Amino acid sequence: MSRCPVIRVGPNTLHFNDRKAYHDIYTYGSTLVKHSGLYDALGVHAPKSSIVFSDPELAKQRRGLLQPLFSRRAVISLEYTIQQKIDKLLALLANSYNSSSTTVSMAVAYRALTTDIITSYCFAESANILDSPGLSHPILQGVKELIKKFWLQIHFPFFITFALNAPQKLILWLLPEFEGYLMMKAGFERQINSLIKNPDTLSMVEHETIFHHLLEPEDQEHLSQASLMDEAFILVTAGSDTVGNACNVGTFYALKYPSIHQKLKKELEEAWVDKDRPMSYTALERLPYLTAFIKEALRVSLGVMHPLPRVVGPSTPEIGGLKIPPGTVVSMGIKFLHMNPDVFTDPYAFNPDRWLAQDTTQLMLDLAPFSKGPRMCVGLNLAWCELYLIFGNILRRLDLKLLITEDTINNFRADNCANYWVPLWDKEYRVFSQNF
């Protein structure tokens, strides 16, 4: 049965299921702007962050300030900050979750890790969630609850606005799950106020942070405290999600399928002879099967799942071969790109071997876990570095075992998750480590 390439989902809104349309909207979509109807509601927690900017010029300026810290060169120079957090997770798994009676949810463990990485990388002040007993830190729970309230804030953003502007005691009484958000906000406020009051302290931090760029913009107005706070909040929430999800999904499949696990272990053991000495990101990214595995984990875990709406401009060319009137809202969900059987044969099967074919040009073009084009994720280079280091270390230095129970998820098929802006799976799998 043929697929319908486009349907009307609102009076002035079209959703596509056409890979050419996806690239017309996002990859080449410089004449389309973000639809404020979604992004204003999405950014209710951080209304002055660049994620909500509809004006392409404003978005470009802010991205220009952030980009230096997320360049490949910057990421490689700060690789040790990522490795330190991974070492802490491995020690935690080996020492505290080392039998079938002491297991851990990898969804929680990876979220703790990626939150510690992004806070340390961006602010030189880690949230240290990996140090919290049972990984039960309020920030972890708070971010999870914010994700679960996605539909509430999209359709009733005023409710979230009211809650966030209420007295703190009232917020915690009405919404105790917001404790983590308030803790994060207080931490940013303390750091930002200190830097605004005494900018010279920037020279005293352990390494370069986003505030080195945001507080001293060249040829631009200085950002307000609110803008600094909101940008920091978005960097933490966005920077901990896609990588955490991909690691969670990829690890499950590696443990579920012994053939995949053995190929990964063999390749890593041959390339990484002494597992007690760190292997660099640049060395790991040269391993073909690990690279294929990471790409497949990104494809299946989807990234941002919700369609990202754009508004057609007066000079927008055709979209998917159709001339669309200016002012029309258009979008395409990433699931329709990543699960397209015309490009990815048997798309719901987790198959790293598909990336080892002689020509993967079309597959790479349609792999978009960080979106595409001028508004793609600014932290792309950091994310790739994290994925190689996390998977490389987990698979080489630990022997994880999947706890098989009646509640164990059969798989992470994309049609088994709920759309909460990002994918959300109802059940979690648990593991334990047999060695370090």
C-alpha positions as CSV (number, residue, x, y, z in Angstrom):
1,M,0.0,0.0,0.0
2,S,1.5,3.4,-1.0
3,R,2.0,6.1,1.6
4,C,0.3,9.4,1.4
5,P,3.1,12.0,1.0
6,V,1.2,14.9,2.7
7,I,-1.9,15.3,4.9
8,R,-3.6,18.3,6.3
9,V,-3.5,18.2,10.1
10,G,-5.0,21.6,10.8
11,P,-6.7,24.5,8.9
12,N,-3.3,25.8,7.8
13,T,-1.0,23.0,8.7
14,L,0.5,20.2,6.6
15,H,2.5,17.1,7.7
16,F,4.7,15.3,5.2
17,N,5.8,11.7,4.8
18,D,8.3,12.3,2.0
19,R,12.1,12.3,2.5
20,K,12.5,15.0,-0.2
21,A,10.0,17.2,1.7
22,Y,12.0,16.7,4.9
23,H,15.2,18.0,3.3
24,D,13.3,20.9,1.6
25,I,11.9,21.9,5.0
26,Y,14.9,21.5,7.3
27,T,18.2,20.8,5.4
28,Y,17.6,23.5,2.8
29,G,14.9,25.5,4.6
30,S,16.6,28.8,5.0
31,T,13.5,30.6,3.8
32,L,11.3,28.9,6.4
33,V,11.1,30.1,10.1
34,K,10.1,28.3,13.3
35,H,6.4,28.4,14.0
36,S,6.0,30.4,17.2
37,G,2.8,28.5,18.1
38,L,4.7,25.5,19.2
39,Y,8.0,27.0,20.2
40,D,6.6,29.7,22.5
41,A,4.8,27.0,24.4
42,L,7.8,24.7,24.3
43,G,10.0,27.4,25.7
44,V,7.7,28.5,28.5
45,H,10.4,27.4,30.9
46,A,13.1,29.4,29.0
47,P,11.4,32.1,26.9
48,K,14.7,33.9,26.2
49,S,16.6,30.9,25.0
50,S,17.6,30.6,21.3
51,I,15.5,27.5,20.9
52,V,12.4,29.6,20.7
53,F,13.8,32.3,18.3
54,S,11.7,32.5,15.2
55,D,13.9,35.3,13.7
56,P,16.7,33.6,11.8
57,E,19.1,36.5,12.3
58,L,18.7,36.4,16.1
59,A,19.1,32.6,16.1
60,K,22.2,32.9,14.0
61,Q,23.7,35.5,16.3
62,R,23.1,33.4,19.4
63,R,24.4,30.3,17.7
64,G,27.5,32.2,16.8
65,L,28.1,32.8,20.5
66,L,27.6,29.2,21.5
67,Q,29.4,27.5,18.5
68,P,33.0,28.0,19.7
69,L,32.5,25.9,22.8
70,F,30.9,23.1,20.7
71,S,33.4,23.0,17.8
72,R,35.2,19.7,17.2
73,R,38.4,21.3,18.4
74,A,36.9,22.5,21.6
75,V,35.2,19.2,22.3
76,I,38.5,17.3,21.8
77,S,40.3,19.7,24.1
78,L,37.7,19.1,26.8
79,E,37.5,15.3,26.2
80,Y,38.9,14.6,29.7
81,T,35.9,16.2,31.4
82,I,33.7,13.6,29.6
83,Q,36.0,10.7,30.4
84,Q,36.1,11.6,34.1
85,K,32.3,11.3,34.3
86,I,32.3,8.0,32.4
87,D,35.0,6.6,34.8
88,K,32.7,7.5,37.7
89,L,29.7,5.7,36.2
90,L,31.8,2.6,35.5
91,A,33.1,2.5,39.0
92,L,29.5,2.9,40.3
93,L,28.2,0.1,38.2
94,A,31.1,-2.2,39.2
95,N,30.9,-1.5,42.9
96,S,27.2,-1.0,43.6
97,Y,25.3,-2.8,40.8
98,N,27.3,-6.1,40.5
99,S,24.8,-8.9,41.0
100,S,21.3,-9.9,39.9
101,S,20.0,-8.7,43.3
102,T,21.6,-5.2,42.9
103,T,20.5,-3.9,39.5
104,V,20.2,-0.5,38.0
105,S,17.9,1.1,35.3
106,M,20.2,2.1,32.5
107,A,17.7,4.8,31.5
108,V,18.4,6.4,34.9
109,A,22.1,5.7,34.9
110,Y,22.6,7.2,31.4
111,R,20.5,10.3,32.2
112,A,22.6,10.9,35.4
113,L,25.8,10.5,33.3
114,T,24.8,12.8,30.5
115,T,23.5,15.5,32.9
116,D,26.8,15.4,34.8
117,I,28.7,15.6,31.5
118,I,26.8,18.6,30.1
119,T,26.9,20.6,33.4
120,S,30.6,20.0,33.8
121,Y,31.3,20.7,30.2
122,C,29.3,23.9,29.8
123,F,29.7,25.4,33.3
124,A,32.7,23.8,34.9
125,E,30.3,22.9,37.8
126,S,28.9,19.4,37.6
127,A,25.5,18.5,39.0
128,N,27.2,15.4,40.5
129,I,24.1,13.3,40.1
130,L,26.2,10.2,39.9
131,D,27.1,10.8,43.5
132,S,23.5,10.8,44.7
133,P,22.4,7.7,46.6
134,G,20.5,5.4,44.3
135,L,20.7,8.0,41.5
136,S,17.6,9.6,43.0
137,H,18.7,13.2,42.5
138,P,15.8,15.7,42.2
139,I,17.1,17.1,39.0
140,L,16.7,13.7,37.3
141,Q,13.2,13.3,38.5
142,G,12.4,17.0,37.6
143,V,13.6,16.7,34.0
144,K,11.6,13.4,33.6
145,E,8.4,15.1,34.9
146,L,8.9,18.1,32.7
147,I,9.1,15.7,29.7
148,K,5.9,14.1,30.9
149,K,4.1,17.5,31.0
150,F,5.0,18.2,27.4
151,W,1.4,18.1,26.2
152,L,0.2,20.1,29.2
153,Q,2.6,23.0,28.4
154,I,1.9,22.9,24.7
155,H,-1.9,23.3,25.1
156,F,-1.9,25.1,28.4
157,P,1.4,27.0,28.7
158,F,-0.2,29.6,31.0
159,F,-0.5,26.9,33.7
160,I,3.2,26.3,33.6
161,T,3.9,30.1,33.5
162,F,1.7,30.6,36.6
163,A,3.4,27.7,38.4
164,L,6.9,28.9,37.7
165,N,6.1,32.5,38.8
166,A,4.4,31.5,42.1
167,P,6.2,31.5,45.4
168,Q,8.6,28.6,45.7
169,K,6.8,27.0,48.6
170,L,3.6,27.1,46.7
171,I,5.3,25.6,43.6
172,L,6.7,22.7,45.7
173,W,3.3,22.1,47.4
174,L,1.4,22.0,44.1
175,L,4.2,20.4,42.0
176,P,6.8,18.7,44.2
177,E,8.4,17.2,41.1
178,F,9.6,20.8,40.2
179,E,12.2,20.6,43.0
180,G,14.9,19.6,40.6
181,Y,14.0,22.5,38.2
182,L,14.2,25.0,41.1
183,M,17.5,23.6,42.2
184,M,18.9,23.9,38.7
185,K,17.6,27.5,38.4
186,A,19.1,28.5,41.8
187,G,22.5,27.1,40.7
188,F,22.5,29.0,37.4
189,E,21.3,32.2,39.2
190,R,24.1,32.0,41.7
191,Q,26.8,31.4,39.1
192,I,25.5,34.0,36.7
193,N,25.0,36.7,39.3
194,S,28.6,36.1,40.5
195,L,30.0,36.3,37.0
196,I,28.0,39.5,36.2
197,K,29.2,41.1,39.4
198,N,32.8,40.0,39.0
199,P,33.6,39.0,35.4
200,D,37.3,38.5,36.3
201,T,36.3,35.2,38.0
202,L,35.9,33.7,34.5
203,S,39.7,33.4,34.4
204,M,39.7,31.3,37.6
205,V,37.4,28.4,36.5
206,E,38.8,25.0,35.5
207,H,38.2,25.4,31.8
208,E,36.3,27.4,29.2
209,T,32.6,27.6,29.7
210,I,29.6,28.9,27.8
211,F,29.7,32.0,29.9
212,H,33.1,33.0,28.4
213,H,31.2,33.4,25.2
214,L,27.8,34.6,26.3
215,L,29.1,37.3,28.7
216,E,31.5,38.8,26.4
217,P,29.9,38.9,22.9
218,E,31.8,40.9,20.3
219,D,29.9,43.6,18.4
220,Q,26.6,42.6,20.2
221,E,24.6,43.7,23.2
222,H,25.4,41.9,26.4
223,L,22.8,39.2,27.2
224,S,20.5,39.8,30.1
225,Q,20.5,37.6,33.2
226,A,17.2,36.1,32.0
227,S,18.8,35.2,28.6
228,L,21.8,33.6,30.3
229,M,19.6,31.6,32.7
230,D,17.3,30.4,29.9
231,E,20.2,29.4,27.6
232,A,21.8,27.5,30.4
233,F,18.6,25.6,31.2
234,I,18.0,24.6,27.6
235,L,21.6,23.4,27.2
236,V,21.3,21.1,30.2
237,T,17.9,19.6,29.3
238,A,18.6,19.2,25.6
239,G,22.2,18.2,26.1
240,S,21.3,15.3,28.4
241,D,18.5,13.8,26.4
242,T,19.3,12.6,22.9
243,V,22.7,11.1,24.0
244,G,21.1,9.5,27.0
245,N,18.3,8.0,24.9
246,A,20.6,6.7,22.3
247,C,22.9,5.1,24.9
248,N,19.9,3.5,26.6
249,V,18.5,2.0,23.4
250,G,21.9,1.0,22.0
251,T,22.9,-0.8,25.2
252,F,19.7,-2.7,25.3
253,Y,20.2,-4.1,21.8
254,A,23.8,-4.9,22.5
255,L,22.8,-7.0,25.5
256,K,19.8,-8.5,23.8
257,Y,21.6,-9.8,20.7
258,P,24.9,-11.7,21.6
259,S,26.0,-11.5,18.0
260,I,26.1,-7.7,18.1
261,H,27.7,-7.7,21.5
262,Q,30.4,-10.1,20.4
263,K,31.3,-8.1,17.3
264,L,31.6,-4.9,19.4
265,K,33.7,-6.6,22.1
266,K,36.0,-8.2,19.5
267,E,36.6,-5.0,17.7
268,L,37.2,-3.0,20.9
269,E,39.5,-5.7,22.4
270,E,41.7,-5.7,19.2
271,A,42.0,-1.9,19.0
272,W,42.1,-1.2,22.8
273,V,44.5,-3.8,24.2
274,D,45.0,-2.2,27.6
275,K,41.6,-1.4,28.9
276,D,43.0,0.4,31.9
277,R,44.4,3.1,29.7
278,P,41.9,5.5,28.1
279,M,41.3,5.3,24.4
280,S,40.7,8.6,22.7
281,Y,37.6,9.7,20.9
282,T,39.5,10.1,17.6
283,A,40.8,6.5,17.9
284,L,37.3,5.1,18.7
285,E,35.7,6.9,15.8
286,R,37.9,5.0,13.4
287,L,36.4,1.6,14.5
288,P,33.9,0.6,11.7
289,Y,31.5,-1.6,13.6
290,L,31.3,0.7,16.7
291,T,30.5,3.5,14.3
292,A,27.8,1.5,12.6
293,F,26.4,0.5,16.0
294,I,26.2,4.2,17.1
295,K,24.5,5.3,13.9
296,E,21.9,2.5,14.3
297,A,21.3,3.5,17.9
298,L,20.7,7.1,16.9
299,R,18.4,6.0,14.1
300,V,16.2,3.8,16.3
301,S,16.2,6.1,19.3
302,L,14.9,8.9,17.0
303,G,16.2,12.1,18.8
304,V,13.5,14.7,18.9
305,M,10.3,12.8,18.0
306,H,7.7,15.6,17.7
307,P,7.4,17.3,14.2
308,L,9.2,20.6,14.2
309,P,6.9,23.1,12.5
310,R,8.1,25.7,10.1
311,V,6.3,28.5,8.3
312,V,6.6,28.8,4.6
313,G,8.0,32.1,3.4
314,P,7.2,34.1,0.3
315,S,10.4,32.9,-1.4
316,T,10.2,29.3,-0.3
317,P,10.7,27.0,-3.3
318,E,8.7,23.8,-3.7
319,I,8.4,21.3,-0.8
320,G,8.3,17.7,-1.9
321,G,7.5,18.9,-5.4
322,L,4.6,21.0,-4.3
323,K,4.3,24.8,-4.3
324,I,3.0,25.7,-0.8
325,P,1.3,29.1,-0.2
326,P,3.3,31.5,2.1
327,G,2.1,31.4,5.7
328,T,1.4,27.6,5.7
329,V,2.8,25.6,8.6
330,V,4.7,22.6,7.4
331,S,6.5,19.8,9.3
332,M,7.7,16.2,9.2
333,G,8.4,13.9,12.2
334,I,11.8,12.2,12.3
335,K,10.1,8.8,12.7
336,F,8.9,9.1,9.1
337,L,12.5,9.7,7.9
338,H,14.3,7.1,10.1
339,M,11.7,4.4,9.5
340,N,11.3,4.8,5.8
341,P,11.5,1.3,4.3
342,D,12.6,2.8,0.9
343,V,15.9,3.8,2.5
344,F,16.2,1.6,5.6
345,T,15.3,-2.0,4.7
346,D,13.3,-3.6,7.5
347,P,13.4,-0.3,9.4
348,Y,12.2,-1.6,12.8
349,A,15.1,-4.2,13.0
350,F,18.2,-3.0,14.9
351,N,20.8,-3.8,12.3
352,P,24.2,-2.1,12.5
353,D,25.4,-4.0,9.4
354,R,23.2,-1.8,7.2
355,W,25.8,1.0,7.8
356,L,28.7,-1.2,6.6
357,A,27.4,-1.4,3.0
358,Q,29.7,-0.1,0.3
359,D,27.7,3.0,-0.3
360,T,25.8,4.5,2.7
361,T,25.4,8.0,1.2
362,Q,21.6,7.9,1.2
363,L,21.4,6.4,4.6
364,M,23.6,9.1,6.0
365,L,21.6,11.8,4.3
366,D,18.5,10.6,6.0
367,L,20.0,10.1,9.5
368,A,18.9,13.2,11.4
369,P,18.7,12.6,15.1
370,F,20.0,16.2,15.7
371,S,17.8,17.6,12.9
372,K,19.3,19.2,9.8
373,G,20.1,22.6,8.4
374,P,20.5,26.1,10.0
375,R,18.7,25.2,13.2
376,M,20.2,21.8,13.8
377,C,21.5,21.0,17.3
378,V,24.5,23.2,18.2
379,G,25.9,20.4,20.4
380,L,26.3,17.9,17.6
381,N,30.1,17.5,18.0
382,L,29.8,17.0,21.7
383,A,27.1,14.4,21.3
384,W,29.2,12.3,18.9
385,C,32.2,12.5,21.2
386,E,30.0,11.4,24.2
387,L,28.5,8.5,22.2
388,Y,31.9,7.1,21.2
389,L,33.4,7.4,24.6
390,I,30.4,6.1,26.5
391,F,29.8,3.0,24.3
392,G,33.5,2.3,23.9
393,N,34.1,2.4,27.7
394,I,30.9,0.5,28.7
395,L,31.4,-2.3,26.1
396,R,35.2,-2.6,26.6
397,R,35.6,-2.2,30.3
398,L,32.5,-3.8,31.7
399,D,30.6,-7.0,31.2
400,L,27.0,-6.0,31.7
401,K,24.2,-8.5,31.9
402,L,20.5,-7.9,31.1
403,L,18.2,-8.8,34.0
404,I,15.5,-11.0,32.3
405,T,12.1,-10.6,34.0
406,E,8.5,-10.7,32.8
407,D,8.7,-6.9,32.7
408,T,11.7,-6.7,30.4
409,I,11.0,-4.8,27.3
410,N,11.0,-7.0,24.2
411,N,12.5,-4.2,22.1
412,F,12.7,-0.4,21.6
413,R,10.7,-0.3,18.4
414,A,9.8,3.3,17.5
415,D,6.1,2.4,17.5
416,N,6.4,1.3,21.2
417,C,7.2,4.8,22.5
418,A,5.0,7.8,23.3
419,N,5.6,11.2,21.8
420,Y,6.5,13.6,24.6
421,W,8.6,15.9,22.3
422,V,11.2,13.2,22.8
423,P,10.5,9.4,22.8
424,L,9.4,8.1,26.2
425,W,9.2,4.3,26.9
426,D,6.9,3.2,29.6
427,K,9.1,0.4,30.9
428,E,12.8,0.3,31.7
429,Y,15.3,-2.5,31.6
430,R,17.8,-3.2,34.4
431,V,21.4,-4.5,34.3
432,F,24.2,-5.6,36.6
433,S,27.9,-5.7,36.0
434,Q,30.0,-8.9,36.3
435,N,33.4,-7.3,36.2
436,F,35.4,-4.1,36.1
